[in-house]
């Protein structure tokens, strides 16, 4: 990371005030690193032209290279075409590559079932990401500034939101960076005038057709004129404090989710009642949000009413259920609450799974891009077995009938201890209060009817690695990201019920 030193006024490198301010802001949030490529979204308006010019000035100091992406939304006729031509000519003058895209936004929005505003944003970021991958860029810079952040907070507040919605716009999210969040619109326009840089004006931003425009053109100016001229700045400062609180609750929610929830390969999320009831109500809601998000793959359109419906379900009788977005349902079970796709009730009873596996080898599992990998290694005396719920070691030479990954069958059993005590899998599931709807879909690693591993729960004592083991079977379950959604790597995200067996 490059570190530059400045003092007030002109910087050590003779920088313009705004350029210096943005430079310090970028360093504060570690937005770029030396040698990186940055995709810059440029519409031709004042904000994006300001971003383009500031980053152009800073490119040499940060040792970064730029590429521009422009989107012609096809809804403003000749004006939109003129915007595109303006951006392309500006880039050509500075010898910076420009990638232009054209879309019939009205048709695209109708096809995707979105508002034009939502569809435009979705399409823009798809184009940004496409170019980023094609040219091997590391960051995508967009031109949100202080006024946008204030407008977003008010917009979310008026329509109803939680802490996340009141936290404003983050300076950095994944590969997206927003270097101008430290500056307001007037600072940017002053900078452009000083540099004699032209910009385009989108007349649709001047109308009050969209709610966001009403906030920008009427509400915020009125508040700043009649109540407090620094209202926008104060809104953003408060949003920053709320973001700190939101981030803290997010971390607490993640830890609580790990303790009291688990996710099957079929993306059925189960919340354990006893652990859940120990949590503060705020963290309970965080756990439920995560459970819905994991099962649905997203949280859009999931609001506080949905979360509360699931939370109060814990006080209902077994069998009660509620319906959630994305064809999900939450069901009260013996153990707690199970969240799953409504269509899974039929499929999970009807479809058995049986996959013959051999070591070494990799085999796909049910679930999004999940697989099991098996390998054999020579045992080493006193070797430490990794404590990892996604990786298990077994005594390979104790396997007699060959291995299968499957769902349960009649006669399945597991060895519970070193004395060889066995229990039928059916009885074990009942004793452990495994929800009935989960029993038919739990994945097992089996040697005939002898179960090596009830994935997400425990392993068999009979196959544990010991001082007598000569060859070790190493099994790993892996998962990947799919369509930008983070799926769980393994069948268990909950607290292990068998801590003494986790190293097996």
C-alpha positions in Angstrom: 0.0 0.0 0.0 1.3 3.4 -1.0 1.5 6.0 1.8 1.6 9.7 0.9 2.1 12.6 3.4 0.2 15.8 3.2 -0.4 19.1 5.0 -3.3 21.5 4.8 -3.8 23.6 1.7 -1.7 22.4 -1.2 -0.3 19.0 -0.6 3.4 18.1 -0.8 2.8 17.2 -4.4 0.9 20.4 -5.2 -2.4 18.7 -5.3 -5.8 20.4 -5.7 -7.8 20.4 -2.4 -10.4 17.8 -3.6 -7.7 15.5 -5.1 -5.8 15.6 -1.8 -9.0 15.0 0.2 -9.9 12.0 -2.0 -6.4 10.6 -1.9 -6.4 10.6 1.9 -9.9 9.0 1.9 -8.8 6.3 -0.4 -5.8 5.5 1.8 -8.0 5.5 4.9 -10.2 2.8 3.5 -7.4 1.0 1.6 -9.2 1.3 -1.7 -6.4 0.5 -4.1 -3.0 -1.1 -4.1 0.0 -0.4 -6.3 -0.2 -1.9 -9.7 -3.9 -2.5 -9.7 -6.3 -1.8 -12.6 -9.5 0.1 -11.8 -12.7 0.1 -13.8 -14.4 3.6 -13.5 -18.1 4.0 -14.2 -18.6 7.3 -16.1 -22.0 8.5 -17.3 -20.7 12.0 -18.3 -22.4 13.8 -15.4 -20.6 16.0 -12.9 -20.1 13.3 -10.3 -18.7 10.7 -12.6 -16.6 13.2 -14.5 -15.2 14.4 -11.2 -14.4 10.8 -10.3 -12.7 10.2 -13.6 -10.6 13.4 -13.4 -9.5 12.9 -9.8 -8.5 9.3 -10.4 -6.7 10.4 -13.5 -4.6 12.8 -11.4 -4.0 10.2 -8.7 -3.2 7.3 -11.1 0.5 8.1 -11.2 0.8 8.5 -7.4 -1.0 5.3 -6.6 0.5 3.5 -9.6 -2.9 2.4 -10.9 -4.3 2.1 -14.4 -7.8 3.1 -15.4 -10.4 1.8 -17.8 -13.8 3.5 -18.3 -17.2 1.8 -18.7 -20.2 3.9 -20.0 -23.8 2.6 -20.2 -26.3 4.0 -22.7 -29.7 3.2 -21.3 -31.5 4.0 -24.5 -34.3 6.0 -22.8 -33.2 9.6 -23.6 -32.7 9.3 -27.4 -30.2 11.7 -28.9 -29.2 13.1 -25.5 -28.1 9.6 -24.4 -26.1 9.1 -27.6 -24.5 12.5 -27.1 -23.5 11.4 -23.5 -21.9 8.3 -24.9 -20.0 10.3 -27.6 -18.8 12.8 -25.0 -17.4 10.1 -22.7 -15.7 8.2 -25.5 -14.1 11.4 -26.8 -12.9 12.4 -23.3 -11.3 9.0 -22.8 -9.7 9.1 -26.2 -8.0 12.4 -25.4 -6.5 10.9 -22.3 -5.6 7.7 -24.0 -7.8 5.7 -21.5 -9.7 2.7 -22.9 -13.5 3.1 -22.9 -16.1 0.3 -23.0 -19.6 1.4 -24.0 -22.7 -0.7 -23.6 -26.2 0.0 -25.0 -29.4 -1.4 -23.5 -33.1 -0.9 -24.1 -33.8 -0.3 -20.4 -37.6 -0.3 -20.6 -37.6 -3.7 -22.3 -34.9 -5.0 -20.0 -36.8 -3.9 -16.9 -40.1 -5.4 -18.1 -38.3 -8.7 -18.9 -36.6 -8.9 -15.5 -39.7 -7.7 -13.6 -37.9 -4.7 -12.1 -38.5 -1.0 -12.0 -36.4 1.0 -14.5 -34.3 2.4 -11.7 -33.6 -1.0 -10.3 -33.0 -2.5 -13.7 -30.6 0.3 -14.6 -28.5 -0.3 -11.5 -28.5 -4.1 -12.0 -27.4 -3.8 -15.7 -24.7 -1.2 -14.9 -23.0 -3.4 -12.3 -23.3 -6.4 -14.6 -21.4 -4.4 -17.3 -18.8 -3.2 -14.7 -18.1 -6.7 -13.6 -18.0 -8.1 -17.1 -15.2 -5.6 -18.1 -13.4 -6.1 -14.8 -13.1 -9.8 -15.4 -12.2 -9.4 -19.1 -9.3 -7.0 -18.5 -8.2 -8.4 -15.2 -9.0 -5.3 -13.1 -9.1 -5.4 -9.3 -11.5 -2.6 -8.4 -14.7 -0.9 -9.7 -14.9 2.8 -8.9 -18.4 4.5 -8.8 -19.2 8.1 -8.3 -21.4 8.2 -5.2 -20.8 11.3 -3.1 -21.9 12.8 0.2 -25.3 14.0 -1.0 -26.0 10.5 -2.5 -25.3 9.0 0.9 -27.6 11.4 2.7 -30.3 10.8 0.1 -30.0 7.1 0.5 -30.4 7.2 4.3 -33.5 9.4 4.0 -34.9 7.2 1.2 -34.5 4.1 3.3 -35.9 5.7 6.4 -39.1 7.0 4.7 -39.9 3.6 3.1 -39.0 1.6 6.3 -35.7 -0.1 7.0 -33.4 -1.4 9.7 -29.9 -0.6 10.9 -28.3 -1.7 7.6 -30.5 0.6 5.6 -29.7 3.6 7.9 -25.9 2.9 7.5 -25.7 4.8 4.3 -23.4 3.8 1.4 -20.2 1.9 2.3 -16.9 3.3 1.0 -15.8 -0.2 0.1 -17.9 -3.3 -0.6 -16.1 -6.3 -2.1 -14.5 -4.9 -5.3 -16.6 -1.7 -5.4 -14.9 1.5 -4.2 -16.5 4.9 -3.8 -13.7 7.5 -3.5 -16.0 10.6 -3.7 -18.0 9.8 -0.5 -15.8 12.3 1.3 -17.0 15.2 -0.9 -20.3 16.8 -1.6 -21.8 17.8 -5.0 -20.7 21.5 -4.7 -17.1 20.6 -4.1 -17.0 18.4 -7.1 -18.6 21.0 -9.4 -16.2 23.6 -8.1 -13.2 21.3 -8.9 -14.5 20.7 -12.4 -14.9 24.5 -13.0 -11.4 25.1 -11.8 -10.1 22.5 -14.1 -12.3 23.8 -17.0 -13.8 20.3 -17.4 -17.2 20.1 -19.0 -19.9 17.6 -18.0 -23.3 16.5 -19.2 -26.6 17.1 -17.4 -29.2 14.4 -17.3 -32.5 16.3 -17.4 -34.3 13.3 -15.8 -32.4 14.1 -12.6 -34.0 17.5 -12.5 -37.6 16.2 -12.5 -39.4 14.8 -9.5 -40.7 11.7 -11.2 -38.7 9.4 -9.0 -38.8 9.4 -5.2 -35.1 9.8 -4.9 -35.2 13.0 -7.0 -37.8 14.5 -4.7 -35.4 13.9 -1.8 -32.5 15.4 -3.8 -34.4 18.4 -5.3 -36.9 19.3 -2.6 -36.5 17.7 0.9 -32.7 18.0 1.5 -32.4 21.5 0.1 -35.3 22.7 2.3 -33.8 21.1 5.4 -30.4 22.6 4.7 -31.9 26.1 4.0 -34.4 26.2 6.9 -33.1 23.9 9.6 -29.3 23.2 9.3 -27.0 23.9 6.4 -24.8 21.0 7.5 -27.8 18.5 7.7 -26.4 16.3 4.9 -23.1 16.0 6.6 -24.7 15.2 9.9 -26.9 12.5 8.3 -23.8 10.9 6.9 -21.9 11.1 10.2 -24.9 9.5 12.0 -25.0 6.8 9.3 -21.3 6.1 10.0 -22.1 5.5 13.7 -25.0 3.2 12.8 -22.8 1.3 10.4 -20.4 0.6 13.3 -23.3 -0.8 15.4 -24.6 -2.8 12.4 -21.2 -4.3 11.8 -20.9 -5.3 15.4 -24.3 -6.9 15.4 -23.4 -8.7 12.2 -20.3 -10.2 13.8 -22.3 -11.2 16.9 -25.0 -12.7 14.6 -22.5 -14.7 12.7 -21.0 -16.2 15.9 -24.5 -17.0 17.2 -25.5 -18.6 13.9 -22.5 -20.9 14.1 -23.5 -21.9 17.6 -27.2 -22.6 17.1 -27.8 -23.3 13.4 -26.8 -25.9 10.8 -27.3 -26.1 7.0 -27.8 -29.4 5.1 -26.4 -30.0 1.6 -29.9 -29.4 0.3 -29.8 -25.9 1.9 -32.3 -26.7 4.7 -31.4 -24.5 7.7 -32.2 -25.8 11.1 -32.1 -23.6 14.2 -31.6 -25.3 17.6 -34.2 -24.2 20.2 -32.1 -24.3 23.4 -29.2 -22.4 22.0 -31.5 -19.9 20.2 -33.4 -19.1 23.4 -30.2 -18.1 25.2 -29.7 -15.2 22.7 -30.8 -11.6 23.1 -33.8 -10.8 20.9 -31.6 -8.6 18.7 -29.2 -11.4 18.0 -32.1 -13.9 17.5 -33.3 -11.7 14.6 -29.7 -11.6 13.2 -29.6 -15.5 13.3 -33.0 -15.7 11.5 -31.9 -13.3 8.8 -28.9 -15.4 8.1 -30.9 -18.6 8.1 -33.3 -17.1 5.5 -30.4 -15.7 3.5 -28.5 -19.0 3.4 -31.6 -20.9 2.3 -32.9 -18.3 -0.3 -29.5 -17.2 -1.5 -30.4 -13.5 -1.0 -32.2 -11.2 1.4 -33.9 -8.8 -1.0 -37.6 -8.4 -0.1 -37.0 -10.1 3.3 -38.2 -7.5 5.9 -38.6 -7.3 9.6 -42.2 -8.8 9.5 -40.8 -12.0 7.9 -38.0 -12.2 10.5 -40.5 -11.7 13.4 -42.9 -14.4 11.9 -40.1 -16.9 12.2 -39.0 -15.7 15.6 -42.4 -16.1 17.3 -42.8 -19.5 15.6 -40.4 -20.9 18.3 -43.3 -20.4 20.8 -45.8 -22.4 18.6 -46.6 -26.1 18.6 -44.6 -28.6 16.5 -45.9 -28.6 13.0 -46.9 -25.0 12.8 -45.4 -23.1 9.8 -45.2 -19.7 8.1 -44.5 -18.8 4.5 -41.6 -16.6 3.5 -40.4 -15.0 0.2 -38.7 -17.1 -2.5 -41.0 -20.0 -1.9 -39.5 -20.7 1.5 -41.3 -21.9 4.6 -40.3 -22.1 8.2 -41.6 -25.1 10.2 -41.6 -25.6 14.0 -39.9 -28.9 14.7 -39.0 -31.0 17.8 -35.6 -29.4 17.7 -36.5 -25.9 16.9 -37.2 -24.3 13.5 -36.4 -25.6 10.0 -36.3 -23.2 7.0 -36.4 -24.7 3.5 -38.0 -24.5 0.1 -41.6 -25.4 0.1 -41.0 -27.8 -2.9 -38.5 -29.8 -0.9 -41.2 -31.5 1.2 -42.1 -33.7 -1.7 -38.7 -34.2 -3.3 -36.8 -35.0 -0.1 -39.1 -37.9 0.7 -39.2 -39.2 -2.8 -35.5 -39.1 -3.8 -32.9 -41.3 -2.2 -29.2 -40.7 -2.9 -26.5 -43.4 -3.3 -23.1 -42.6 -4.8 -20.3 -45.2 -4.8 -17.0 -43.6 -4.0 -13.4 -44.7 -4.0 -10.2 -43.2 -2.8 -8.5 -41.3 -4.3 -11.3 -39.4 -6.1 -13.7 -36.5 -6.2 -17.5 -36.9 -6.4 -20.3 -34.3 -6.7 -22.8 -34.1 -3.9 -26.4 -32.8 -3.9 -26.3 -29.0 -3.4 -24.8 -26.1 -5.2 -21.4 -27.1 -6.6 -20.6 -29.3 -3.6 -18.2 -32.3 -3.8 -16.5 -34.8 -1.6 -12.8 -35.5 -2.0 -11.2 -38.7 -0.8 -7.5 -39.5 -0.5 -5.3 -42.1 1.3 -2.2 -41.3 3.2 0.2 -43.3 5.3 -0.3 -43.0 9.0 2.4 -41.2 11.0 2.8 -41.8 14.7 1.6 -39.0 16.9 0.5 -36.9 13.9 -2.0 -34.2 14.9 -5.4 -34.7 13.3 -6.7 -31.4 12.0 -9.7 -30.0 13.9 -11.9 -29.2 11.0 -15.6 -30.0 10.7 -15.2 -30.2 6.9 -12.4 -32.7 6.9 -12.5 -36.1 8.6 -9.9 -38.9 9.0 -10.7 -42.6 9.2 -8.8 -45.9 9.6 -8.8 -47.0 5.9 -8.0 -50.6 6.6 -11.2 -51.1 8.7 -13.4 -50.5 5.7 -14.7 -53.9 4.4 -17.5 -53.4 1.9 -16.5 -50.3 0.0 -17.8 -46.8 0.5 -21.0 -45.0 -0.5 -22.3 -41.5 0.1 -26.0 -41.9 0.5 -29.2 -41.3 2.5 -30.3 -43.7 5.2 -31.4 -47.3 4.6 -33.0 -50.0 6.8 -30.5 -51.6 9.1 -28.0 -48.7 9.2 -26.1 -48.5 12.5 -23.2 -46.5 14.1 -20.6 -47.4 16.7 -20.9 -45.0 19.6 -17.7 -45.7 21.6 -14.4 -47.5 21.8 -16.1 -50.5 23.5 -18.0 -51.2 20.3 -21.5 -50.3 21.5 -23.8 -49.9 18.4 -27.1 -48.1 17.8 -29.4 -48.3 14.9 -29.3 -45.1 12.9 -33.1 -44.8 13.2 -33.0 -45.0 17.0 -30.0 -42.6 17.1 -32.0 -40.0 15.1 -35.0 -40.3 17.4 -32.9 -40.1 20.5 -31.1 -37.0 19.2 -34.5 -35.4 18.2 -33.5 -35.0 14.6 -36.5 -33.3 12.9 -38.5 -35.9 11.0 -38.3 -33.9 7.8 -34.5 -33.9 7.9 -33.9 -37.6 8.4 -34.5 -38.7 4.8 -32.0 -36.1 3.4 -29.1 -36.4 5.8 -26.0 -37.5 4.0 -24.0 -40.5 5.3 -20.6 -42.0 4.5 -21.2 -45.7 4.7 -19.4 -49.0 4.7 -22.3 -51.3 3.9 -24.8 -50.6 6.8 -22.0 -49.4 9.1 -22.0 -45.6 9.1 -18.6 -43.9 9.2 -19.9 -40.4 9.2 -23.3 -38.8 9.8 -22.3 -35.6 8.0 -22.9 -32.6 10.1 -23.2 -34.6 13.3 -20.6 -37.2 14.2 -18.3 -40.0 13.1 -18.2 -43.7 14.2 -15.8 -44.7 16.9 -15.0 -47.9 15.1 -13.3 -46.1 12.2 -11.4 -43.5 14.3 -7.7 -43.2 13.7 -5.6 -44.8 16.4 -2.0 -45.8 17.2 -2.6 -49.0 15.3 -3.8 -47.3 12.1 -1.5 -47.9 9.1 -3.4 -46.0 6.3 -5.6 -43.0 6.7 -8.7 -42.2 4.6 -8.9 -38.4 4.4 -12.3 -37.0 3.4 -13.0 -33.4 2.6 -16.3 -31.7 1.7 -15.9 -28.6 -0.5 -18.3 -26.0 -1.8 -18.1 -23.0 -4.1 -19.7 -19.7 -4.8 -22.5 -19.8 -7.3 -24.0 -16.8 -9.2 -22.5 -14.5 -6.6 -24.2 -16.3 -3.7 -22.2 -17.6 -0.8 -23.3 -21.1 0.0 -22.2 -23.0 3.1 -19.2 -25.3 2.6 -20.6 -28.2 4.5 -23.7 -29.7 6.0 -23.1 -28.3 9.5 -22.8 -24.7 10.6 -24.1 -25.4 14.1 -22.4 -26.3 17.3 -20.9 -29.8 17.3 -22.8 -32.0 19.7 -19.9 -34.3 20.0 -16.8 -32.2 20.7 -14.8 -35.3 21.6 -15.3 -36.7 18.2 -14.6 -33.6 16.1 -11.0 -34.5 15.4 -11.8 -38.0 14.0 
